[in-house]
Amino acid sequence: MGGVYALMKLAPVKKRYVFITKLQDTPTVDFEILQEALRRQKPEYEIVNLCRPMDNLVAYVPHMFTQMWHLATSEAVFLDRSCLMVNGLTHRDSLKVIQLWHALGNMKKFGYAILGTPEGESEALAKVCHMHRGYTDILISSMSFANDYMEGFRCDRSVLREIPQPRVDRLTDGEERQRRRRAAREALGIVDSEKRVVVYAPTFRKNPMDGSREKVQALVDAIDFDEWDFVYSKHPVSGVPCEDPRIIQSPIPTTDALFAADAVIADYSTIMYEAGLLNLPVILYAYDWEDYQGKRADNIDLEHDVPTLFTDDPVRIAQALKTGEGLQPQAFTEFVQDNVTVPESGTCCDAIIALL
């Protein structure tokens, strides 16, 4: 592939930006928002989406050659995760490789920081794949946790850019919030509901513990359905099933579902920062905290450092939704601000485009 790529690099570079994700077959939310800004500010540039799940490596190989051609002939590439062709090949010096990353704020250890753990890759695989090599710019929502990113990416501090992901522009725009709130409620089928809406958005679990279904069901059973519409937004990669007919299975991404919410139940996910930017109360349902800690390390002490209710008791969660007991709105707002540095002028997209 390196030999073929060397020949491809003999072709001229075009005014083109490439977006690559291996999570899904459509552009991510961040890709969509940034591309809208690029079309407005740099209309002379072609935008190419190379979005395809990497669920079968053999079938994925032809797509890798497509990636190679666009990497060889484009000015910049944007990623939200690692990419074999980006990390493993030697690129033109002029190619901008911008890692948007998919998680907002600081939470879990990742990449090189979790090699050899149940939730991470093996040291051998990371070495063979040159994991996270070759980025010219890595976006970070706050330099306060730069050391965590340097550990996870094994990168130099000089490539870190204090620019939150494009979704922050959408979350902090008042008019956009109102428009998306109605759109989200229509998608969820609750546009005319007079109830408040709580969104349950649990994090990725590679191997959920035994009894996870029962714990999710216990949360559902504790909710007062006379007062609340309960929206279950499962993680797109791995979610614990719950088929209770009283709940609403979210057909839209979690980031979109948040706009419909009046409160959010999360756990060990950076979705708490997105909810915080929307000024929503957040409760952490930690029913498998001990099991999860044994599989995945965090950069912060979720139990003690996040100023909100952290519990494995569904009854306490239901009580908090009713009375606010255990929540610390002002302290939680300050916590979110420490982890997400919103630009003082312009937008996150403006700052990203400035890198180009």
C-alpha positions as CSV (number, residue, x, y, z in Angstrom):
1,M,0.0,0.0,0.0
2,G,2.9,2.3,0.7
3,G,4.2,1.7,-2.8
4,V,0.9,2.3,-4.4
5,Y,0.4,5.5,-2.3
6,A,3.8,6.8,-3.4
7,L,2.6,6.6,-7.0
8,M,-0.7,8.3,-6.1
9,K,1.1,11.2,-4.6
10,L,2.5,12.0,-8.1
11,A,-1.0,13.2,-9.0
12,P,-1.8,16.9,-8.5
13,V,-3.4,18.1,-5.2
14,K,-6.9,19.5,-5.6
15,K,-8.9,22.0,-3.6
16,R,-10.6,19.2,-1.6
17,Y,-11.3,18.4,2.0
18,V,-11.9,14.8,3.0
19,F,-13.9,13.5,6.0
20,I,-13.3,9.9,7.2
21,T,-15.1,8.0,9.9
22,K,-15.2,4.2,10.5
23,L,-18.2,4.4,12.9
24,Q,-21.1,4.9,10.4
25,D,-22.0,5.2,6.7
26,T,-23.1,8.8,7.0
27,P,-21.3,12.0,8.2
28,T,-21.1,12.5,11.9
29,V,-22.8,15.5,13.6
30,D,-19.5,17.3,13.8
31,F,-18.8,16.6,10.1
32,E,-22.2,17.9,9.1
33,I,-21.8,21.1,11.0
34,L,-18.3,21.8,9.9
35,Q,-19.1,21.0,6.3
36,E,-22.0,23.6,6.4
37,A,-19.5,26.2,7.5
38,L,-17.0,25.2,4.8
39,R,-19.6,25.5,2.1
40,R,-20.3,29.0,3.2
41,Q,-16.8,30.2,3.7
42,K,-14.8,28.2,1.2
43,P,-17.3,27.3,-1.6
44,E,-14.5,26.7,-4.1
45,Y,-13.5,23.5,-2.2
46,E,-14.8,20.0,-2.9
47,I,-16.0,18.1,0.1
48,V,-15.8,14.3,0.1
49,N,-17.2,12.0,2.8
50,L,-15.6,8.6,3.1
51,C,-17.9,7.2,5.8
52,R,-18.0,3.4,6.2
53,P,-18.2,1.1,9.2
54,M,-15.0,-1.0,9.6
55,D,-16.9,-4.1,10.6
56,N,-15.2,-6.5,8.1
57,L,-11.6,-5.8,7.4
58,V,-11.4,-7.9,4.2
59,A,-14.4,-6.1,2.7
60,Y,-13.0,-2.8,3.9
61,V,-9.7,-3.1,1.9
62,P,-11.1,-1.7,-1.4
63,H,-12.3,1.3,0.6
64,M,-8.8,1.8,1.9
65,F,-7.5,2.4,-1.6
66,T,-10.3,5.0,-2.1
67,Q,-9.1,6.6,1.1
68,M,-5.5,6.5,-0.2
69,W,-6.4,8.3,-3.4
70,H,-8.1,11.1,-1.6
71,L,-5.4,11.5,1.0
72,A,-2.8,11.7,-1.9
73,T,-4.7,14.4,-3.8
74,S,-6.4,16.6,-1.1
75,E,-5.4,19.5,1.0
76,A,-6.8,18.3,4.3
77,V,-8.4,15.3,6.0
78,F,-10.7,15.4,9.0
79,L,-11.1,12.4,11.3
80,D,-13.1,11.5,14.4
81,R,-11.2,8.3,15.3
82,S,-8.1,6.5,14.2
83,C,-7.7,5.5,10.6
84,L,-5.3,2.9,9.2
85,M,-4.5,4.7,6.0
86,V,-4.0,8.0,7.8
87,N,-1.9,6.6,10.6
88,G,0.1,4.0,8.6
89,L,1.2,5.9,5.5
90,T,3.7,8.7,4.9
91,H,1.9,11.8,3.6
92,R,2.8,14.9,1.7
93,D,4.2,17.6,4.0
94,S,1.4,19.9,2.9
95,L,-1.5,17.5,4.0
96,K,-3.3,18.8,7.0
97,V,-4.5,15.9,9.2
98,I,-7.0,17.2,11.7
99,Q,-8.3,14.9,14.5
100,L,-11.7,16.2,15.6
101,W,-12.1,13.3,18.0
102,H,-15.6,12.1,18.9
103,A,-15.7,12.8,22.6
104,L,-16.3,16.3,23.9
105,G,-14.5,17.3,27.1
106,N,-12.4,15.1,29.4
107,M,-13.6,11.8,30.8
108,K,-12.2,8.4,29.9
109,K,-8.7,7.3,29.2
110,F,-8.3,6.2,25.6
111,G,-5.8,5.1,22.9
112,Y,-2.4,4.4,24.3
113,A,-3.5,5.1,27.9
114,I,-5.6,1.9,27.9
115,L,-3.5,-0.5,25.9
116,G,-3.8,-4.0,27.2
117,T,-7.0,-3.3,29.2
118,P,-10.4,-5.0,28.5
119,E,-11.6,-1.8,26.8
120,G,-8.4,-1.1,24.9
121,E,-6.3,-2.5,22.1
122,S,-3.2,-4.7,22.5
123,E,0.2,-3.2,22.4
124,A,1.1,-5.3,19.4
125,L,-2.0,-4.1,17.4
126,A,-1.3,-0.5,18.2
127,K,2.3,-0.9,17.0
128,V,1.4,-2.6,13.8
129,C,-1.3,-0.1,12.9
130,H,0.8,2.9,14.0
131,M,-2.2,4.0,16.0
132,H,-2.8,7.7,16.1
133,R,0.3,8.6,14.2
134,G,0.5,11.5,11.8
135,Y,-1.9,14.1,13.1
136,T,-0.9,17.7,12.4
137,D,-3.7,19.1,14.6
138,I,-5.7,17.6,17.4
139,L,-8.7,19.5,18.7
140,I,-9.1,19.6,22.5
141,S,-12.0,21.4,24.2
142,S,-9.8,22.7,27.1
143,M,-6.0,22.8,27.5
144,S,-6.6,22.0,31.2
145,F,-6.5,18.3,30.3
146,A,-3.7,18.5,27.7
147,N,-1.7,15.8,29.6
148,D,-4.5,13.3,29.2
149,Y,-4.6,13.9,25.4
150,M,-0.8,13.7,25.2
151,E,-1.0,10.3,27.0
152,G,-3.9,9.0,24.9
153,F,-2.5,10.0,21.5
154,R,1.2,9.8,22.4
155,C,1.5,13.2,20.8
156,D,3.5,16.4,21.4
157,R,1.7,19.3,23.1
158,S,2.5,21.5,20.0
159,V,-0.2,19.7,17.9
160,L,-3.0,20.3,20.4
161,R,-5.5,23.1,19.5
162,E,-7.9,24.5,22.2
163,I,-11.0,24.3,19.9
164,P,-14.1,22.4,21.0
165,Q,-15.9,20.2,18.4
166,P,-18.3,21.9,15.9
167,R,-21.3,20.5,17.8
168,V,-20.6,23.2,20.5
169,D,-21.7,25.9,18.0
170,R,-25.1,24.2,17.7
171,L,-25.4,23.6,21.4
172,T,-24.7,27.3,22.4
173,D,-26.8,29.0,19.7
174,G,-30.2,30.1,21.3
175,E,-32.2,30.2,18.0
176,E,-30.7,26.9,16.9
177,R,-31.7,25.3,20.2
178,Q,-35.3,26.3,19.8
179,R,-35.5,25.1,16.2
180,R,-33.9,21.8,17.1
181,R,-36.0,21.3,20.2
182,R,-39.2,21.2,18.1
183,A,-37.6,19.1,15.4
184,A,-36.3,16.6,18.0
185,R,-39.7,16.4,19.7
186,E,-41.4,15.8,16.3
187,A,-38.9,13.0,15.6
188,L,-39.6,11.4,19.0
189,G,-43.4,11.7,18.5
190,I,-43.9,14.0,21.6
191,V,-44.3,17.4,20.0
192,D,-47.8,17.8,21.6
193,S,-46.9,16.2,24.9
194,E,-47.3,18.3,28.0
195,K,-45.0,16.1,30.0
196,R,-41.4,16.9,30.7
197,V,-38.8,14.8,28.9
198,V,-35.9,12.9,30.4
199,V,-33.3,11.4,28.1
200,Y,-31.3,8.3,29.3
201,A,-28.1,8.2,27.3
202,P,-25.7,5.5,28.6
203,T,-22.1,5.1,27.4
204,F,-20.5,2.4,25.3
205,R,-19.9,-0.9,27.1
206,K,-17.8,-3.4,25.3
207,N,-18.9,-6.2,27.6
208,P,-21.9,-5.2,29.8
209,M,-22.0,-6.8,33.2
210,D,-24.5,-9.6,34.0
211,G,-27.7,-8.1,35.1
212,S,-27.4,-4.9,33.1
213,R,-30.9,-5.3,31.5
214,E,-32.4,-5.6,34.9
215,K,-30.7,-2.4,36.1
216,V,-32.0,-0.5,33.1
217,Q,-35.5,-1.9,33.7
218,A,-35.3,-0.8,37.3
219,L,-34.6,2.7,36.2
220,V,-37.6,2.7,33.9
221,D,-39.8,1.3,36.6
222,A,-38.8,4.1,39.0
223,I,-39.9,6.9,36.6
224,D,-43.2,8.6,37.1
225,F,-44.7,8.3,33.6
226,D,-47.5,10.6,34.5
227,E,-45.0,13.4,34.7
228,W,-42.2,12.3,32.3
229,D,-41.7,11.0,28.8
230,F,-38.7,8.7,29.0
231,V,-36.4,8.6,25.9
232,Y,-33.9,5.8,25.7
233,S,-30.9,6.8,23.5
234,K,-28.8,3.7,23.3
235,H,-25.1,4.0,22.3
236,P,-24.8,3.4,18.5
237,V,-22.1,0.8,18.9
238,S,-23.1,-1.2,22.0
239,G,-26.3,-0.6,24.0
240,V,-28.2,-2.6,26.7
241,P,-31.6,-3.5,25.2
242,C,-34.8,-2.4,26.9
243,E,-38.1,-3.1,25.2
244,D,-40.5,-1.7,27.8
245,P,-43.5,-0.3,25.9
246,R,-43.7,2.8,28.1
247,I,-40.4,4.2,26.9
248,I,-39.5,6.0,23.6
249,Q,-36.7,4.4,21.7
250,S,-34.8,7.3,20.2
251,P,-34.6,7.1,16.4
252,I,-32.2,10.1,16.3
253,P,-28.6,10.6,17.5
254,T,-28.2,11.3,21.2
255,T,-26.9,14.8,20.5
256,D,-30.1,15.6,18.6
257,A,-32.3,13.9,21.3
258,L,-30.8,16.2,24.0
259,F,-32.5,19.2,22.4
260,A,-35.9,17.7,23.4
261,A,-34.8,17.1,27.0
262,D,-35.7,18.8,30.2
263,A,-33.3,16.5,32.1
264,V,-30.6,13.9,31.2
265,I,-29.6,10.6,32.9
266,A,-26.1,9.6,31.8
267,D,-23.3,7.6,33.4
268,Y,-19.7,7.7,32.4
269,S,-20.1,9.6,29.1
270,T,-19.0,13.0,27.9
271,I,-22.6,13.5,26.9
272,M,-22.8,15.2,30.3
273,Y,-20.9,18.2,28.8
274,E,-23.3,18.5,25.9
275,A,-26.2,18.4,28.3
276,G,-24.4,21.0,30.5
277,L,-24.0,23.4,27.5
278,L,-27.8,23.1,27.0
279,N,-28.2,24.0,30.7
280,L,-29.9,20.7,31.5
281,P,-29.7,19.0,34.9
282,V,-27.6,15.8,34.6
283,I,-27.8,12.7,36.8
284,L,-25.3,9.9,36.7
285,Y,-26.8,6.4,36.9
286,A,-23.8,4.3,38.1
287,Y,-25.3,0.9,38.5
288,D,-22.1,-0.9,37.3
289,W,-19.5,1.5,38.6
290,E,-17.2,-1.2,40.2
291,D,-17.4,-3.5,37.2
292,Y,-16.8,-0.6,34.8
293,Q,-13.8,0.7,36.8
294,G,-12.2,-2.7,36.4
295,K,-12.4,-2.5,32.6
296,R,-11.9,1.2,31.8
297,A,-9.9,3.9,33.6
298,D,-11.1,7.5,33.7
299,N,-9.1,10.7,33.7
300,I,-11.4,12.2,36.4
301,D,-13.0,10.8,39.6
302,L,-16.6,10.7,38.4
303,E,-17.9,9.7,41.8
304,H,-16.4,12.7,43.6
305,D,-15.3,15.3,41.1
306,V,-18.5,15.8,39.1
307,P,-20.9,18.0,41.1
308,T,-24.1,16.2,40.6
309,L,-26.0,13.2,41.8
310,F,-24.0,10.0,41.3
311,T,-25.9,6.9,42.3
312,D,-26.9,3.3,41.6
313,D,-30.3,3.8,43.1
314,P,-33.2,4.4,40.6
315,V,-35.5,5.6,43.4
316,R,-33.0,8.4,44.2
317,I,-32.9,9.3,40.5
318,A,-36.7,9.6,40.4
319,Q,-36.7,11.7,43.5
320,A,-34.0,14.0,42.0
321,L,-36.1,14.5,38.9
322,K,-39.0,15.5,41.0
323,T,-37.3,17.8,43.6
324,G,-33.7,18.4,42.3
325,E,-32.4,16.7,45.4
326,G,-28.6,16.0,45.1
327,L,-28.1,18.3,42.1
328,Q,-25.7,21.3,42.1
329,P,-26.7,23.4,39.1
330,Q,-24.1,26.3,39.6
331,A,-21.2,24.0,40.5
332,F,-22.1,21.7,37.5
333,T,-22.1,24.7,35.1
334,E,-18.7,25.7,36.3
335,F,-17.4,22.1,35.9
336,V,-18.6,22.1,32.3
337,Q,-17.0,25.5,31.6
338,D,-13.7,24.1,32.9
339,N,-13.8,21.3,30.4
340,V,-15.2,23.1,27.4
341,T,-13.7,26.4,26.4
342,V,-16.2,28.2,24.2
343,P,-14.5,30.7,21.8
344,E,-14.8,34.3,23.1
345,S,-15.4,35.5,19.5
346,G,-16.5,33.7,16.4
347,T,-17.5,30.0,16.4
348,C,-15.7,26.7,16.8
349,C,-16.1,26.2,13.0
350,D,-14.4,29.6,12.4
351,A,-11.5,28.5,14.5
352,I,-11.1,25.2,12.7
353,I,-11.3,26.8,9.3
354,A,-8.6,29.2,10.4
355,L,-6.3,26.2,10.8
356,L,-6.7,25.6,7.1
